[in-house]
Every structure is written in structure tokens, then in C-alpha cells.
Amino acid sequence: MTDTFTPASHAIFEKKVLAHVATLMPDGSPNVTPVWVMLDGNDIIINTALGRSKARNLATDARVAVSLTDPDDPYVCIAVMGTVTQFTTDGADAMIDQLAKKYLGVDSYPFRSETEVRVTVRIQPDRISMQPQELGERIA
């Protein structure tokens, strides 16, 4: 069974908020990385490059945790335990450009390397926790 995001939590994802993505290394130790993030319906979308630890970890173990804190109120946060449901290079260059538009206000991702292969990761939330629990009342 999956949880769904409230309209108030959607509003936080719309901001230029960095999410922290926790993946599992091959030895089971955690790896946490700040990432740009967006929602597509109820799925969390991130983008990375093949060869990075995060990409290797997510390609081999679909379990993931994501947390973010409202940049306008550091006491409002969202924590998600989820599952990778898609890991694809198809459309990944366009996706990083979309995220660059959100976060940097530019049409094209300016840090692109000629040798990197971008990958888009779709995460389905299994469990969503929000603090404070009356998040919808505080933001609405």
C-alpha cells in the first residue's frame, strides 16, 4: 500500500527545495546525497548520472528514503520511504533541463559533461511522514 502526498506537501515540492536521498551501498551502509527533486503525480522524480554511487545503488536496490525541509519554515519536513519504479536514460537529458529551469532559471543544464549519461529515477512513496502532522493546516 502506498501513501499519497497532501496538497500542502505538493506545495513544498514546488519550491526550490533540496531533497536528501538515502540509498544503500553494496555493503548495506547508507549513502545520502542532496538532489534536485520534483513530483509527477504522486511519484518523486530525481535525476543523476550513470556511474555515480547513487545511480549504482538505485540500480541494484530499489529501496530508497527521501527527506526534504521547507526552505521557508525549517520545522516543516517531509520524510518518505519508497521504491524505485523506473530507472531510465530515456528522456533523462530533457528532465535535467527541466530541473535546471526550476532550480537555476536556465533552459539547459549548465553542468553537463560530454561523457556523462543522465538517468531519471522515479520513486513511488510507500510511507510518507510529515512534521508537524498538521502540515496542511499550517501551509494551507
Secondary structure, 3 states (H helix, E strand, C coil): CCCCCCHHHHHHHHCCCCEEEEEECCCCCEEEEEECCEEECCEEEEEEECCCHHHHHHHHCCEEEEEEECCCCCCCEEEEEEEEEEEECCCHHHHHHHHHHHHHCCCCCCCCCCCCCEEEEEEEEEEEEEECCCHHHHHC
